[in-house]
């Protein structure tokens, strides 16, 4: 039903995909078409596509989901100061 290629509890595999996405975004930012967008926008778009293609899960569970949720909260509050 909602099966993905990577299971939500496969933390190391998900981190590997996210790091590969970040590396792709940094590389794409240096190309002609990527220079019109920032690396962050490319990374977000890539993860949206991977999630919609059911490669990575849309919802993270366990320790990884908790860590990312708290990190995002701290990062947003830091940048809004």
C-alpha positions as CSV (number, residue, x, y, z in Angstrom):
1,X,0.0,0.0,0.0
2,X,2.3,2.8,1.2
3,X,5.5,0.8,0.7
4,X,8.6,2.7,0.0
5,X,12.0,1.5,-1.3
6,X,13.6,2.5,2.0
7,X,11.7,1.6,5.2
8,X,11.2,4.5,7.7
9,X,13.4,2.8,10.3
10,X,16.4,2.4,7.9
11,X,18.1,5.5,9.3
12,X,21.5,5.0,7.7
13,X,20.1,4.5,4.3
14,X,17.9,7.5,4.6
15,X,20.8,9.6,5.7
16,X,22.9,8.3,2.8
17,X,20.1,9.4,0.3
18,X,19.8,12.8,2.0
19,X,23.6,13.4,1.8
20,X,23.6,12.3,-1.8
21,X,20.8,14.7,-2.5
22,X,22.8,17.5,-0.9
23,X,25.8,16.6,-3.0
24,X,23.6,16.6,-6.1
25,X,22.2,20.0,-5.2
26,X,25.7,21.5,-4.7
27,X,26.8,20.1,-8.1
28,X,23.6,21.2,-9.8
29,X,24.0,24.7,-8.5
30,X,27.2,25.1,-10.6
31,X,25.4,24.2,-13.9
32,X,23.8,26.6,-16.2
33,X,20.2,25.6,-15.3
34,X,21.0,25.2,-11.6
35,X,22.6,28.6,-11.3
36,X,19.1,30.1,-11.5
37,X,18.1,28.2,-8.3
38,X,19.8,27.9,-5.0
39,X,21.2,24.6,-3.8
40,X,18.5,24.5,-1.0
41,X,15.7,24.7,-3.5
42,X,17.2,22.0,-5.7
43,X,17.7,19.7,-2.6
44,X,14.1,20.3,-1.5
45,X,12.7,19.7,-4.9
46,X,14.8,16.5,-5.3
47,X,13.6,15.1,-1.9
48,X,10.0,15.9,-2.9
49,X,10.5,13.9,-6.1
50,X,12.1,11.0,-4.2
51,X,9.2,11.0,-1.7
52,X,6.6,11.1,-4.5
53,X,8.3,8.2,-6.3
54,X,8.2,6.3,-3.0
55,X,12.0,6.0,-2.8
56,X,12.2,7.6,0.7
57,X,9.4,7.6,3.2
58,X,7.3,10.8,3.6
59,X,7.2,10.4,7.4
60,X,10.1,9.5,9.6
61,X,9.7,7.5,12.7
62,X,11.7,6.9,15.8
63,X,14.9,8.7,16.7
64,X,15.6,10.1,13.3
65,X,12.2,11.8,13.0
66,X,12.6,13.2,16.6
67,X,16.1,14.5,15.9
68,X,15.0,16.2,12.6
69,X,11.9,17.7,14.1
70,X,13.9,19.2,17.0
71,X,16.7,20.4,14.7
72,X,14.3,22.2,12.4
73,X,12.6,23.9,15.4
74,X,16.0,25.1,16.8
75,X,17.2,26.2,13.3
76,X,14.0,28.1,12.6
77,X,14.1,29.9,16.0
78,X,17.8,30.7,15.5
79,X,17.3,32.2,12.0
80,X,14.3,34.2,13.1
81,X,16.3,36.1,15.8
